[in-house]
Amino acid sequence: MNYAKEIRKEKLAQRDSLTIEEISEKSRIIEKKILSLDEIQSALNIFIYVSFRSEVSTLWLIEELLKNSKKISVPITHVAERRMEAIHIEDLSRDLVPGYCNIPEPNEERVRNNVTDPFNIDVVIIPGSVFDERGARFGYGGGYYDRFLEKIPFAVRIGLAFEMQMVEEAPIQPHDELLDYIVTEQRTIKAKRL
C-alpha cells in the first residue's frame, strides 16, 4: 500500500473512532466559524456537502445558510460518468433521499429540475480524509471533488476537517485541487492556492 493510501486509511480510522457526541460538539464549533467568514457572508450561491457518518456535520450549517437566504446546492454523484453535479435544494428533510453509498442526495425531482450552473457558485464547502496547511486535500479516492473544482477555479474553496485529520504535508498528485481555507475545531487556516 502506498503512503497516500496508508495516511488516508489511518486518518479515516481516527475520525471514525470519534463518538457521536464528539462529532457533534466539534462540528458545531466548525459550523459557527464558517458562518463568521466574510466569504460566506457575502456569498449568494454556496455548494456544500451533506455530511455522512463521521464527517464534520453540515446539517445545522445548511439550515442556518438557508435561513440566511443563501442559495444552497448539494452534490449528486453520477457514478457511471464519474462526475458530480450541483443541485439546488430548499428543504433538507423534503429534498434529500439516500443516494450513492447511502449518502443523502437530492431526490429525482430536484435533480431533474434544479441543476445549479457551477459558474454561479461563489463558495464550495467540501469534506475530505486528510488535509495540510498548504490547502492540500485527500478525498476518498474517487476524484469527484477534484474534477468538480477544476471547472470552477474562481469559487472560494473551504475544506472542513477535525484537527486530527491535519498532517504536515499530504502527498498530493498534480491533479489534486488545492483549497483556500481549511476550518477545524481549533483553527481557521488560510491556504495559499495559486
Secondary structure, DSSP 4 states (H G I P E B T S, - for coil): --HHHHHHHHHHHHHHTS-HHHHHHHHHHHHHHHHH-HHHHH-SEEEEPPP-TTSPP-HHHHHHHHHTT-EEEEEEEETTTTEEEEEEES-HHHHEEE-GGG-EEE-HHHHHH-BPPGGG--EEEE--SEE-TTS-EE-SSS-HHHHHHHH-TTSEEEEE--GGGB-S-----TTPPP-SEEE-SS-EEE----
